[in-house]
């Protein structure tokens, strides 16, 4: 078996490779070739940690495995990332372990790739203003991948603590784009594309703040009870997701489903759009909303890409 440690990942994976791996696996999921298995996520009762497993299998690529890890809120004080994870890949023909791969950077890259894939397929081609809601660990990854999808001319952003917006301003600067910190009441009417990436349990954006034609990628809600946008906005939008079962149970759509405002059948797997089986956006004035809940198959797809490259370059540790 091979080991690809966390420290080696940055040199092995590009944003473009992450985009292509995630786009391909979303399409496999929509065709029914790839399946995510039920997620386990538990409070450990130790170190305030949440720990779990996400697993799945893609019959097209033969990626089989799991990501194990979770959230240790005390890690930052120890100089470590709060989110910790490792990915295990198995041989789909024999069940033997193939590899253990660091999952921290890959999680950030595959999550950024998911919102980028949604922008690529659902945002208006003439989108010019990119907006970020949230400026935590994930936000810079989401913004970099998003800015590669359209000819954006400006970046605007809001965060509960405005001092953290500097990191997003730096990313905009990397792309040579002007950056402005704005209120939520300005953000909605000015934005063409909005990524929300918050750990929030109450909506921060509602339908009245959003203009027609906007594409939203709601990426922060990945647990029962979390929420980033109002149910009025969800029910006003054309809805897309990575996986419907997760969208209605742990994703942004959970609240509108519970309130009886939408049905699971109203939510389209993004893979159907990628595969050409669904038109996606139908009119320039449509509001499109991608509910990115985060699935195991995204992790396996990027991990398989890394493993292939690490073996080819001779940097995978063989044990
Ligand atoms: P982080 O802790 O670094 O940042 C959290 C962000 O949420 C900050 O911008 C903070 O200001 C904001 N926030 C927290 N509580 C808020 C509130 N009540 N109202 C408004 N803003 C609030 O976290 P991160 O690593 O950037 O992750 C952000 C979210 O994305 C988390 O909920 C995480 O679980 C989720 N996530 C989702 C996926 C996925 O695949 N969908 C993957 C990774 C992370």
py3Dmol code that shows the C-alpha trace and the ligand (Angstrom):
import py3Dmol

protein = """\
ATOM      1  CA  UNK A   1       0.000   0.000   0.000  1.00  0.00           C
ATOM      2  CA  UNK A   2       0.963   3.647  -0.376  1.00  0.00           C
ATOM      3  CA  UNK A   3       0.939   6.622   1.941  1.00  0.00           C
ATOM      4  CA  UNK A   4       0.639  10.192   0.680  1.00  0.00           C
ATOM      5  CA  UNK A   5       1.116  12.457   3.717  1.00  0.00           C
ATOM      6  CA  UNK A   6      -0.682  15.764   4.182  1.00  0.00           C
ATOM      7  CA  UNK A   7       2.524  17.750   3.564  1.00  0.00           C
ATOM      8  CA  UNK A   8       2.860  16.283   0.052  1.00  0.00           C
ATOM      9  CA  UNK A   9      -0.656  17.137  -1.157  1.00  0.00           C
ATOM     10  CA  UNK A  10      -0.043  20.793  -2.105  1.00  0.00           C
ATOM     11  CA  UNK A  11       2.578  19.749  -4.659  1.00  0.00           C
ATOM     12  CA  UNK A  12       0.377  17.046  -6.160  1.00  0.00           C
ATOM     13  CA  UNK A  13      -3.036  18.623  -6.700  1.00  0.00           C
ATOM     14  CA  UNK A  14      -4.073  21.670  -8.695  1.00  0.00           C
ATOM     15  CA  UNK A  15      -7.382  23.531  -8.661  1.00  0.00           C
ATOM     16  CA  UNK A  16      -7.980  22.449 -12.239  1.00  0.00           C
ATOM     17  CA  UNK A  17      -7.487  18.752 -11.389  1.00  0.00           C
ATOM     18  CA  UNK A  18      -9.833  19.124  -8.402  1.00  0.00           C
ATOM     19  CA  UNK A  19     -12.443  20.759 -10.625  1.00  0.00           C
ATOM     20  CA  UNK A  20     -12.280  17.967 -13.188  1.00  0.00           C
ATOM     21  CA  UNK A  21     -12.361  15.181 -10.561  1.00  0.00           C
ATOM     22  CA  UNK A  22     -15.409  16.671  -8.801  1.00  0.00           C
ATOM     23  CA  UNK A  23     -17.256  17.445 -12.036  1.00  0.00           C
ATOM     24  CA  UNK A  24     -16.739  13.860 -13.239  1.00  0.00           C
ATOM     25  CA  UNK A  25     -17.899  12.269  -9.995  1.00  0.00           C
ATOM     26  CA  UNK A  26     -21.032  14.475  -9.804  1.00  0.00           C
ATOM     27  CA  UNK A  27     -21.894  13.171 -13.285  1.00  0.00           C
ATOM     28  CA  UNK A  28     -21.244   9.545 -12.183  1.00  0.00           C
ATOM     29  CA  UNK A  29     -23.548  10.073  -9.181  1.00  0.00           C
ATOM     30  CA  UNK A  30     -26.337  11.426 -11.387  1.00  0.00           C
ATOM     31  CA  UNK A  31     -25.994   8.434 -13.763  1.00  0.00           C
ATOM     32  CA  UNK A  32     -26.301   6.079 -10.779  1.00  0.00           C
ATOM     33  CA  UNK A  33     -22.762   4.721 -11.293  1.00  0.00           C
ATOM     34  CA  UNK A  34     -21.470   6.164  -8.040  1.00  0.00           C
ATOM     35  CA  UNK A  35     -23.064   5.973  -4.619  1.00  0.00           C
ATOM     36  CA  UNK A  36     -22.398   7.577  -1.244  1.00  0.00           C
ATOM     37  CA  UNK A  37     -23.086   5.366   1.755  1.00  0.00           C
ATOM     38  CA  UNK A  38     -24.807   6.598   4.928  1.00  0.00           C
ATOM     39  CA  UNK A  39     -22.718   9.109   6.853  1.00  0.00           C
ATOM     40  CA  UNK A  40     -21.698   8.511  10.478  1.00  0.00           C
ATOM     41  CA  UNK A  41     -20.973  11.629  12.542  1.00  0.00           C
ATOM     42  CA  UNK A  42     -20.865  11.570  16.333  1.00  0.00           C
ATOM     43  CA  UNK A  43     -19.884  13.858  19.220  1.00  0.00           C
ATOM     44  CA  UNK A  44     -17.004  12.074  20.964  1.00  0.00           C
ATOM     45  CA  UNK A  45     -17.619  13.512  24.428  1.00  0.00           C
ATOM     46  CA  UNK A  46     -13.874  14.287  24.437  1.00  0.00           C
ATOM     47  CA  UNK A  47     -12.020  17.455  23.354  1.00  0.00           C
ATOM     48  CA  UNK A  48     -15.419  18.820  22.205  1.00  0.00           C
ATOM     49  CA  UNK A  49     -14.756  16.868  19.001  1.00  0.00           C
ATOM     50  CA  UNK A  50     -17.113  15.722  16.254  1.00  0.00           C
ATOM     51  CA  UNK A  51     -15.869  12.583  14.512  1.00  0.00           C
ATOM     52  CA  UNK A  52     -17.203  10.501  11.651  1.00  0.00           C
ATOM     53  CA  UNK A  53     -16.913   8.542   8.408  1.00  0.00           C
ATOM     54  CA  UNK A  54     -18.053   9.320   4.889  1.00  0.00           C
ATOM     55  CA  UNK A  55     -17.717   6.491   2.391  1.00  0.00           C
ATOM     56  CA  UNK A  56     -18.737   5.555  -1.134  1.00  0.00           C
ATOM     57  CA  UNK A  57     -17.955   3.744  -4.363  1.00  0.00           C
ATOM     58  CA  UNK A  58     -17.717   4.899  -7.985  1.00  0.00           C
ATOM     59  CA  UNK A  59     -18.203   1.980 -10.423  1.00  0.00           C
ATOM     60  CA  UNK A  60     -16.916   4.124 -13.314  1.00  0.00           C
ATOM     61  CA  UNK A  61     -13.541   5.034 -11.786  1.00  0.00           C
ATOM     62  CA  UNK A  62     -13.466   2.128  -9.256  1.00  0.00           C
ATOM     63  CA  UNK A  63     -12.722   4.622  -6.473  1.00  0.00           C
ATOM     64  CA  UNK A  64     -13.714   2.870  -3.242  1.00  0.00           C
ATOM     65  CA  UNK A  65     -13.022   4.129   0.243  1.00  0.00           C
ATOM     66  CA  UNK A  66     -13.772   6.505   3.039  1.00  0.00           C
ATOM     67  CA  UNK A  67     -12.800   9.762   4.644  1.00  0.00           C
ATOM     68  CA  UNK A  68     -12.528   9.677   8.388  1.00  0.00           C
ATOM     69  CA  UNK A  69     -12.075  12.669  10.635  1.00  0.00           C
ATOM     70  CA  UNK A  70     -13.998  15.610  11.963  1.00  0.00           C
ATOM     71  CA  UNK A  71     -13.772  18.836  13.896  1.00  0.00           C
ATOM     72  CA  UNK A  72     -11.549  19.516  16.932  1.00  0.00           C
ATOM     73  CA  UNK A  73     -12.342  23.093  18.037  1.00  0.00           C
ATOM     74  CA  UNK A  74      -9.313  23.292  20.365  1.00  0.00           C
ATOM     75  CA  UNK A  75      -6.799  22.586  17.583  1.00  0.00           C
ATOM     76  CA  UNK A  76      -6.253  26.205  16.515  1.00  0.00           C
ATOM     77  CA  UNK A  77      -4.734  26.948  19.939  1.00  0.00           C
ATOM     78  CA  UNK A  78      -2.262  24.090  19.284  1.00  0.00           C
ATOM     79  CA  UNK A  79      -1.308  25.502  15.873  1.00  0.00           C
ATOM     80  CA  UNK A  80      -3.304  22.805  14.064  1.00  0.00           C
ATOM     81  CA  UNK A  81      -6.266  22.963  11.680  1.00  0.00           C
ATOM     82  CA  UNK A  82      -9.590  22.396  13.487  1.00  0.00           C
ATOM     83  CA  UNK A  83     -10.839  20.156  10.663  1.00  0.00           C
ATOM     84  CA  UNK A  84      -8.741  16.968  10.524  1.00  0.00           C
ATOM     85  CA  UNK A  85      -9.260  14.094   8.115  1.00  0.00           C
ATOM     86  CA  UNK A  86      -7.575  11.183   6.350  1.00  0.00           C
ATOM     87  CA  UNK A  87      -8.738   9.353   3.247  1.00  0.00           C
ATOM     88  CA  UNK A  88      -8.468   5.568   2.844  1.00  0.00           C
ATOM     89  CA  UNK A  89      -8.684   4.002  -0.623  1.00  0.00           C
ATOM     90  CA  UNK A  90      -9.337   0.286  -1.215  1.00  0.00           C
ATOM     91  CA  UNK A  91      -8.922  -2.013  -4.212  1.00  0.00           C
ATOM     92  CA  UNK A  92     -12.461  -2.448  -5.580  1.00  0.00           C
ATOM     93  CA  UNK A  93     -11.639  -5.950  -6.887  1.00  0.00           C
ATOM     94  CA  UNK A  94     -10.095  -7.409  -3.729  1.00  0.00           C
ATOM     95  CA  UNK A  95     -10.980  -5.133  -0.808  1.00  0.00           C
ATOM     96  CA  UNK A  96      -7.279  -4.740   0.036  1.00  0.00           C
ATOM     97  CA  UNK A  97      -6.165  -1.332   1.269  1.00  0.00           C
ATOM     98  CA  UNK A  98      -4.508   0.729  -1.477  1.00  0.00           C
ATOM     99  CA  UNK A  99      -3.603   3.985   0.189  1.00  0.00           C
ATOM    100  CA  UNK A 100      -3.866   6.371   3.118  1.00  0.00           C
ATOM    101  CA  UNK A 101      -3.881  10.005   2.004  1.00  0.00           C
ATOM    102  CA  UNK A 102      -3.907  13.258   3.993  1.00  0.00           C
ATOM    103  CA  UNK A 103      -7.393  14.744   3.704  1.00  0.00           C
ATOM    104  CA  UNK A 104      -7.152  18.292   5.072  1.00  0.00           C
ATOM    105  CA  UNK A 105      -6.088  20.264   1.998  1.00  0.00           C
ATOM    106  CA  UNK A 106      -8.023  17.889  -0.259  1.00  0.00           C
ATOM    107  CA  UNK A 107     -11.229  18.684   1.669  1.00  0.00           C
ATOM    108  CA  UNK A 108     -10.673  22.394   1.095  1.00  0.00           C
ATOM    109  CA  UNK A 109      -9.899  21.854  -2.603  1.00  0.00           C
ATOM    110  CA  UNK A 110     -12.819  19.523  -3.316  1.00  0.00           C
ATOM    111  CA  UNK A 111     -15.259  21.849  -1.503  1.00  0.00           C
ATOM    112  CA  UNK A 112     -13.982  24.806  -3.520  1.00  0.00           C
ATOM    113  CA  UNK A 113     -14.236  22.724  -6.685  1.00  0.00           C
ATOM    114  CA  UNK A 114     -17.903  21.931  -5.980  1.00  0.00           C
ATOM    115  CA  UNK A 115     -18.973  25.588  -5.882  1.00  0.00           C
ATOM    116  CA  UNK A 116     -16.753  26.307  -8.907  1.00  0.00           C
ATOM    117  CA  UNK A 117     -18.416  23.479 -10.874  1.00  0.00           C
ATOM    118  CA  UNK A 118     -21.821  24.936  -9.950  1.00  0.00           C
ATOM    119  CA  UNK A 119     -20.776  28.405 -11.146  1.00  0.00           C
ATOM    120  CA  UNK A 120     -19.389  26.953 -14.369  1.00  0.00           C
ATOM    121  CA  UNK A 121     -22.666  25.201 -15.168  1.00  0.00           C
ATOM    122  CA  UNK A 122     -25.301  27.505 -13.633  1.00  0.00           C
ATOM    123  CA  UNK A 123     -24.133  31.138 -13.390  1.00  0.00           C
ATOM    124  CA  UNK A 124     -25.004  33.590 -16.126  1.00  0.00           C
ATOM    125  CA  UNK A 125     -22.213  33.756 -18.736  1.00  0.00           C
ATOM    126  CA  UNK A 126     -22.076  37.555 -18.302  1.00  0.00           C
ATOM    127  CA  UNK A 127     -21.582  37.450 -14.485  1.00  0.00           C
ATOM    128  CA  UNK A 128     -19.224  40.260 -13.410  1.00  0.00           C
ATOM    129  CA  UNK A 129     -19.529  40.697  -9.642  1.00  0.00           C
ATOM    130  CA  UNK A 130     -18.439  37.862  -7.361  1.00  0.00           C
ATOM    131  CA  UNK A 131     -19.621  38.011  -3.741  1.00  0.00           C
ATOM    132  CA  UNK A 132     -18.452  36.085  -0.701  1.00  0.00           C
ATOM    133  CA  UNK A 133     -20.470  35.668   2.482  1.00  0.00           C
ATOM    134  CA  UNK A 134     -18.057  34.319   5.072  1.00  0.00           C
ATOM    135  CA  UNK A 135     -14.301  34.674   5.513  1.00  0.00           C
ATOM    136  CA  UNK A 136     -13.253  31.600   7.476  1.00  0.00           C
ATOM    137  CA  UNK A 137     -10.781  28.835   6.581  1.00  0.00           C
ATOM    138  CA  UNK A 138     -12.696  27.636   3.500  1.00  0.00           C
ATOM    139  CA  UNK A 139     -13.539  31.043   2.046  1.00  0.00           C
ATOM    140  CA  UNK A 140     -10.221  31.786   0.289  1.00  0.00           C
ATOM    141  CA  UNK A 141     -10.284  28.364  -1.397  1.00  0.00           C
ATOM    142  CA  UNK A 142     -13.872  28.918  -2.590  1.00  0.00           C
ATOM    143  CA  UNK A 143     -13.047  32.406  -3.937  1.00  0.00           C
ATOM    144  CA  UNK A 144      -9.927  31.346  -5.872  1.00  0.00           C
ATOM    145  CA  UNK A 145     -11.743  28.494  -7.621  1.00  0.00           C
ATOM    146  CA  UNK A 146     -14.791  30.686  -8.324  1.00  0.00           C
ATOM    147  CA  UNK A 147     -12.803  33.515  -9.910  1.00  0.00           C
ATOM    148  CA  UNK A 148     -11.540  31.103 -12.586  1.00  0.00           C
ATOM    149  CA  UNK A 149     -15.081  30.402 -13.847  1.00  0.00           C
ATOM    150  CA  UNK A 150     -16.171  33.765 -15.301  1.00  0.00           C
ATOM    151  CA  UNK A 151     -14.604  37.053 -16.385  1.00  0.00           C
ATOM    152  CA  UNK A 152     -15.331  38.713 -13.038  1.00  0.00           C
ATOM    153  CA  UNK A 153     -14.552  42.436 -12.747  1.00  0.00           C
ATOM    154  CA  UNK A 154     -15.043  42.956  -9.005  1.00  0.00           C
ATOM    155  CA  UNK A 155     -15.162  41.070  -5.688  1.00  0.00           C
ATOM    156  CA  UNK A 156     -17.387  42.122  -2.794  1.00  0.00           C
ATOM    157  CA  UNK A 157     -17.713  40.362   0.556  1.00  0.00           C
ATOM    158  CA  UNK A 158     -19.351  40.332   3.969  1.00  0.00           C
ATOM    159  CA  UNK A 159     -18.270  38.614   7.158  1.00  0.00           C
ATOM    160  CA  UNK A 160     -19.630  38.831  10.711  1.00  0.00           C
ATOM    161  CA  UNK A 161     -16.127  39.916  11.827  1.00  0.00           C
ATOM    162  CA  UNK A 162     -15.008  42.363   9.089  1.00  0.00           C
ATOM    163  CA  UNK A 163     -11.336  42.160  10.151  1.00  0.00           C
ATOM    164  CA  UNK A 164     -11.124  38.682   8.580  1.00  0.00           C
ATOM    165  CA  UNK A 165     -12.022  40.043   5.125  1.00  0.00           C
ATOM    166  CA  UNK A 166      -8.367  40.991   4.473  1.00  0.00           C
ATOM    167  CA  UNK A 167      -7.641  37.445   3.363  1.00  0.00           C
ATOM    168  CA  UNK A 168     -10.351  37.684   0.671  1.00  0.00           C
ATOM    169  CA  UNK A 169      -9.035  41.077  -0.441  1.00  0.00           C
ATOM    170  CA  UNK A 170      -5.632  39.414  -0.913  1.00  0.00           C
ATOM    171  CA  UNK A 171      -7.160  36.716  -3.141  1.00  0.00           C
ATOM    172  CA  UNK A 172      -8.954  39.345  -5.258  1.00  0.00           C
ATOM    173  CA  UNK A 173      -5.601  41.124  -5.574  1.00  0.00           C
ATOM    174  CA  UNK A 174      -3.953  37.891  -6.824  1.00  0.00           C
ATOM    175  CA  UNK A 175      -6.463  38.023  -9.706  1.00  0.00           C
ATOM    176  CA  UNK A 176      -5.948  41.770 -10.243  1.00  0.00           C
ATOM    177  CA  UNK A 177      -9.538  42.534  -9.188  1.00  0.00           C
ATOM    178  CA  UNK A 178     -10.824  45.374  -6.984  1.00  0.00           C
ATOM    179  CA  UNK A 179     -12.255  44.312  -3.627  1.00  0.00           C
ATOM    180  CA  UNK A 180     -14.822  45.967  -1.374  1.00  0.00           C
ATOM    181  CA  UNK A 181     -16.261  45.002   2.010  1.00  0.00           C
ATOM    182  CA  UNK A 182     -20.015  45.653   1.894  1.00  0.00           C
ATOM    183  CA  UNK A 183     -23.163  45.289   4.008  1.00  0.00           C
ATOM    184  CA  UNK A 184     -25.515  42.394   3.230  1.00  0.00           C
ATOM    185  CA  UNK A 185     -28.081  44.923   1.964  1.00  0.00           C
ATOM    186  CA  UNK A 186     -25.583  46.067  -0.684  1.00  0.00           C
ATOM    187  CA  UNK A 187     -24.112  42.636  -1.391  1.00  0.00           C
ATOM    188  CA  UNK A 188     -27.281  40.997  -2.754  1.00  0.00           C
ATOM    189  CA  UNK A 189     -28.334  43.716  -5.201  1.00  0.00           C
ATOM    190  CA  UNK A 190     -24.776  44.097  -6.583  1.00  0.00           C
ATOM    191  CA  UNK A 191     -23.729  40.433  -6.837  1.00  0.00           C
ATOM    192  CA  UNK A 192     -24.101  38.177  -9.874  1.00  0.00           C
ATOM    193  CA  UNK A 193     -22.665  35.141  -8.067  1.00  0.00           C
ATOM    194  CA  UNK A 194     -22.704  34.581  -4.293  1.00  0.00           C
ATOM    195  CA  UNK A 195     -20.905  31.900  -2.295  1.00  0.00           C
ATOM    196  CA  UNK A 196     -22.052  31.465   1.305  1.00  0.00           C
ATOM    197  CA  UNK A 197     -19.570  29.569   3.508  1.00  0.00           C
ATOM    198  CA  UNK A 198     -20.617  30.060   7.137  1.00  0.00           C
ATOM    199  CA  UNK A 199     -21.010  27.954  10.267  1.00  0.00           C
ATOM    200  CA  UNK A 200     -24.366  29.563  10.893  1.00  0.00           C
ATOM    201  CA  UNK A 201     -27.589  28.230  12.409  1.00  0.00           C
ATOM    202  CA  UNK A 202     -29.793  31.100  11.208  1.00  0.00           C
ATOM    203  CA  UNK A 203     -30.258  32.712   7.773  1.00  0.00           C
ATOM    204  CA  UNK A 204     -28.136  35.732   6.925  1.00  0.00           C
ATOM    205  CA  UNK A 205     -29.551  36.379   3.418  1.00  0.00           C
ATOM    206  CA  UNK A 206     -33.194  36.427   2.386  1.00  0.00           C
ATOM    207  CA  UNK A 207     -35.037  36.577  -0.954  1.00  0.00           C
ATOM    208  CA  UNK A 208     -35.648  40.341  -0.810  1.00  0.00           C
ATOM    209  CA  UNK A 209     -31.868  40.973  -0.794  1.00  0.00           C
ATOM    210  CA  UNK A 210     -31.192  38.977  -3.988  1.00  0.00           C
ATOM    211  CA  UNK A 211     -31.630  40.270  -7.534  1.00  0.00           C
ATOM    212  CA  UNK A 212     -32.985  38.160 -10.440  1.00  0.00           C
ATOM    213  CA  UNK A 213     -30.318  36.231 -12.360  1.00  0.00           C
ATOM    214  CA  UNK A 214     -28.096  35.576  -9.339  1.00  0.00           C
ATOM    215  CA  UNK A 215     -26.375  32.237  -8.841  1.00  0.00           C
ATOM    216  CA  UNK A 216     -25.828  31.186  -5.219  1.00  0.00           C
ATOM    217  CA  UNK A 217     -23.595  28.375  -4.035  1.00  0.00           C
ATOM    218  CA  UNK A 218     -24.546  27.647  -0.423  1.00  0.00           C
ATOM    219  CA  UNK A 219     -21.618  25.646   0.923  1.00  0.00           C
ATOM    220  CA  UNK A 220     -21.623  26.009   4.709  1.00  0.00           C
ATOM    221  CA  UNK A 221     -24.669  23.954   5.673  1.00  0.00           C
ATOM    222  CA  UNK A 222     -23.509  20.369   6.107  1.00  0.00           C
ATOM    223  CA  UNK A 223     -25.236  19.393   9.371  1.00  0.00           C
ATOM    224  CA  UNK A 224     -28.793  19.199  10.651  1.00  0.00           C
ATOM    225  CA  UNK A 225     -29.832  22.618  12.001  1.00  0.00           C
ATOM    226  CA  UNK A 226     -27.265  24.754  10.143  1.00  0.00           C
ATOM    227  CA  UNK A 227     -28.685  27.440   7.821  1.00  0.00           C
ATOM    228  CA  UNK A 228     -27.252  30.255   5.691  1.00  0.00           C
ATOM    229  CA  UNK A 229     -30.174  31.633   3.637  1.00  0.00           C
ATOM    230  CA  UNK A 230     -33.909  32.082   4.217  1.00  0.00           C
ATOM    231  CA  UNK A 231     -36.444  29.457   3.160  1.00  0.00           C
ATOM    232  CA  UNK A 232     -38.087  32.209   1.058  1.00  0.00           C
ATOM    233  CA  UNK A 233     -34.913  32.409  -1.026  1.00  0.00           C
ATOM    234  CA  UNK A 234     -34.621  28.618  -1.343  1.00  0.00           C
ATOM    235  CA  UNK A 235     -38.223  28.322  -2.490  1.00  0.00           C
ATOM    236  CA  UNK A 236     -37.800  31.181  -5.008  1.00  0.00           C
ATOM    237  CA  UNK A 237     -34.750  29.566  -6.660  1.00  0.00           C
ATOM    238  CA  UNK A 238     -34.142  26.771  -9.150  1.00  0.00           C
ATOM    239  CA  UNK A 239     -32.478  24.214  -6.904  1.00  0.00           C
ATOM    240  CA  UNK A 240     -29.441  22.021  -7.572  1.00  0.00           C
ATOM    241  CA  UNK A 241     -27.302  19.908  -5.278  1.00  0.00           C
ATOM    242  CA  UNK A 242     -24.517  17.348  -5.083  1.00  0.00           C
ATOM    243  CA  UNK A 243     -26.844  14.739  -3.540  1.00  0.00           C
ATOM    244  CA  UNK A 244     -30.570  15.152  -2.925  1.00  0.00           C
ATOM    245  CA  UNK A 245     -30.636  12.816   0.117  1.00  0.00           C
ATOM    246  CA  UNK A 246     -28.065  15.010   1.900  1.00  0.00           C
ATOM    247  CA  UNK A 247     -29.580  18.282   0.669  1.00  0.00           C
ATOM    248  CA  UNK A 248     -32.941  17.528   2.329  1.00  0.00           C
ATOM    249  CA  UNK A 249     -31.467  16.102   5.553  1.00  0.00           C
ATOM    250  CA  UNK A 250     -28.264  18.043   6.350  1.00  0.00           C
ATOM    251  CA  UNK A 251     -28.049  20.645   3.561  1.00  0.00           C
ATOM    252  CA  UNK A 252     -29.446  24.126   2.982  1.00  0.00           C
ATOM    253  CA  UNK A 253     -32.714  22.702   1.600  1.00  0.00           C
ATOM    254  CA  UNK A 254     -33.551  20.858   4.867  1.00  0.00           C
ATOM    255  CA  UNK A 255     -35.479  23.852   6.303  1.00  0.00           C
ATOM    256  CA  UNK A 256     -37.612  24.580   3.217  1.00  0.00           C
ATOM    257  CA  UNK A 257     -38.469  20.859   2.967  1.00  0.00           C
ATOM    258  CA  UNK A 258     -39.433  20.742   6.653  1.00  0.00           C
ATOM    259  CA  UNK A 259     -41.581  23.858   6.185  1.00  0.00           C
ATOM    260  CA  UNK A 260     -43.364  22.177   3.236  1.00  0.00           C
ATOM    261  CA  UNK A 261     -42.215  24.933   0.838  1.00  0.00           C
ATOM    262  CA  UNK A 262     -40.335  22.581  -1.519  1.00  0.00           C
ATOM    263  CA  UNK A 263     -40.276  18.827  -2.217  1.00  0.00           C
ATOM    264  CA  UNK A 264     -37.162  16.681  -2.685  1.00  0.00           C
ATOM    265  CA  UNK A 265     -38.261  16.254  -6.334  1.00  0.00           C
ATOM    266  CA  UNK A 266     -37.735  19.994  -6.853  1.00  0.00           C
ATOM    267  CA  UNK A 267     -33.971  19.600  -6.288  1.00  0.00           C
ATOM    268  CA  UNK A 268     -31.878  18.566  -9.301  1.00  0.00           C
ATOM    269  CA  UNK A 269     -28.537  16.727  -8.951  1.00  0.00           C
ATOM    270  CA  UNK A 270     -25.914  18.991 -10.571  1.00  0.00           C
ATOM    271  CA  UNK A 271     -24.534  15.894 -12.307  1.00  0.00           C
ATOM    272  CA  UNK A 272     -27.621  15.830 -14.524  1.00  0.00           C
ATOM    273  CA  UNK A 273     -26.746  19.293 -15.807  1.00  0.00           C
ATOM    274  CA  UNK A 274     -23.095  18.270 -16.299  1.00  0.00           C
ATOM    275  CA  UNK A 275     -24.230  15.198 -18.247  1.00  0.00           C
ATOM    276  CA  UNK A 276     -26.613  17.236 -20.434  1.00  0.00           C
ATOM    277  CA  UNK A 277     -29.765  15.590 -19.022  1.00  0.00           C
ATOM    278  CA  UNK A 278     -31.076  18.845 -17.515  1.00  0.00           C
ATOM    279  CA  UNK A 279     -30.775  22.371 -18.930  1.00  0.00           C
ATOM    280  CA  UNK A 280     -29.798  23.950 -15.572  1.00  0.00           C
ATOM    281  CA  UNK A 281     -30.549  27.694 -15.740  1.00  0.00           C
ATOM    282  CA  UNK A 282     -33.533  28.225 -18.061  1.00  0.00           C
ATOM    283  CA  UNK A 283     -33.687  32.031 -18.248  1.00  0.00           C
ATOM    284  CA  UNK A 284     -31.277  34.928 -17.575  1.00  0.00           C
ATOM    285  CA  UNK A 285     -33.506  36.145 -14.703  1.00  0.00           C
ATOM    286  CA  UNK A 286     -33.624  32.761 -12.913  1.00  0.00           C
ATOM    287  CA  UNK A 287     -32.128  32.600  -9.438  1.00  0.00           C
ATOM    288  CA  UNK A 288     -30.140  29.356  -9.288  1.00  0.00           C
ATOM    289  CA  UNK A 289     -29.033  27.863  -5.968  1.00  0.00           C
ATOM    290  CA  UNK A 290     -26.527  25.048  -5.559  1.00  0.00           C
ATOM    291  CA  UNK A 291     -26.763  23.319  -2.173  1.00  0.00           C
ATOM    292  CA  UNK A 292     -23.249  21.891  -1.680  1.00  0.00           C
ATOM    293  CA  UNK A 293     -23.450  19.444   1.205  1.00  0.00           C
ATOM    294  CA  UNK A 294     -20.110  17.656   0.664  1.00  0.00           C
ATOM    295  CA  UNK A 295     -20.094  13.968  -0.270  1.00  0.00           C
ATOM    296  CA  UNK A 296     -17.576  11.153   0.221  1.00  0.00           C
ATOM    297  CA  UNK A 297     -17.264  10.623  -3.522  1.00  0.00           C
ATOM    298  CA  UNK A 298     -15.735  14.104  -3.896  1.00  0.00           C
ATOM    299  CA  UNK A 299     -13.043  13.094  -1.389  1.00  0.00           C
ATOM    300  CA  UNK A 300     -12.404   9.769  -3.098  1.00  0.00           C
ATOM    301  CA  UNK A 301     -12.233  11.418  -6.527  1.00  0.00           C
ATOM    302  CA  UNK A 302      -9.557  13.932  -5.530  1.00  0.00           C
ATOM    303  CA  UNK A 303      -7.684  11.333  -3.453  1.00  0.00           C
ATOM    304  CA  UNK A 304      -7.570   8.916  -6.412  1.00  0.00           C
ATOM    305  CA  UNK A 305      -6.147  11.705  -8.606  1.00  0.00           C
ATOM    306  CA  UNK A 306      -3.473  12.503  -5.996  1.00  0.00           C
ATOM    307  CA  UNK A 307      -2.526   8.845  -5.576  1.00  0.00           C
ATOM    308  CA  UNK A 308      -2.138   8.317  -9.302  1.00  0.00           C
ATOM    309  CA  UNK A 309       0.110  11.360  -9.595  1.00  0.00           C
ATOM    310  CA  UNK A 310       2.140  10.529  -6.461  1.00  0.00           C
ATOM    311  CA  UNK A 311       2.839   7.005  -7.746  1.00  0.00           C
ATOM    312  CA  UNK A 312       3.752   8.307 -11.223  1.00  0.00           C
ATOM    313  CA  UNK A 313       6.156  10.876  -9.721  1.00  0.00           C
ATOM    314  CA  UNK A 314       7.623   8.395  -7.258  1.00  0.00           C
ATOM    315  CA  UNK A 315       6.613  10.522  -4.258  1.00  0.00           C
ATOM    316  CA  UNK A 316       4.092   8.065  -2.745  1.00  0.00           C
ATOM    317  CA  UNK A 317       5.592   6.181   0.232  1.00  0.00           C
ATOM    318  CA  UNK A 318       5.283   2.433  -0.322  1.00  0.00           C
ATOM    319  CA  UNK A 319       4.895   0.278   2.801  1.00  0.00           C
TER     320      UNK A 319
END
"""
ligand_1 = """\
44
LIG
P -14.470 28.636 9.886
O -14.797 28.320 11.309
O -13.069 28.881 9.506
O -15.327 29.913 9.428
C -16.684 30.063 9.814
C -17.315 31.248 9.133
O -18.695 31.333 9.549
C -16.687 32.588 9.477
O -16.780 33.442 8.353
C -17.584 33.112 10.608
O -17.569 34.527 10.708
C -18.931 32.630 10.105
N -19.970 32.473 11.130
C -19.964 31.631 12.176
N -21.115 31.724 12.857
C -21.871 32.667 12.217
C -23.154 33.217 12.443
N -23.913 32.815 13.454
N -23.619 34.160 11.587
C -22.839 34.570 10.559
N -21.615 34.085 10.303
C -21.140 33.150 11.120
O -15.119 27.447 9.046
P -14.765 26.983 7.551
O -13.761 25.893 7.602
O -14.521 28.169 6.695
O -16.153 26.297 7.148
C -17.316 27.089 6.986
C -18.528 26.167 6.928
O -18.414 25.301 5.802
C -18.683 25.242 8.134
O -20.050 25.197 8.471
C -18.210 23.889 7.631
O -18.784 22.820 8.327
C -18.687 23.973 6.194
N -17.994 23.079 5.264
C -18.753 22.530 4.268
C -18.173 21.690 3.346
C -19.005 21.111 2.229
O -18.543 20.208 1.546
N -20.172 21.627 1.992
C -16.803 21.398 3.432
C -16.025 22.022 4.427
C -16.640 22.877 5.328
"""
view = py3Dmol.view(width=600, height=400)
view.addModel(protein, "pdb")
view.setStyle({"model": 0}, {"cartoon": {"style": "trace"}})
view.addModel(ligand_1, "xyz")
view.setStyle({"model": 1}, {"stick": {}})
view.zoomTo()
view.show()
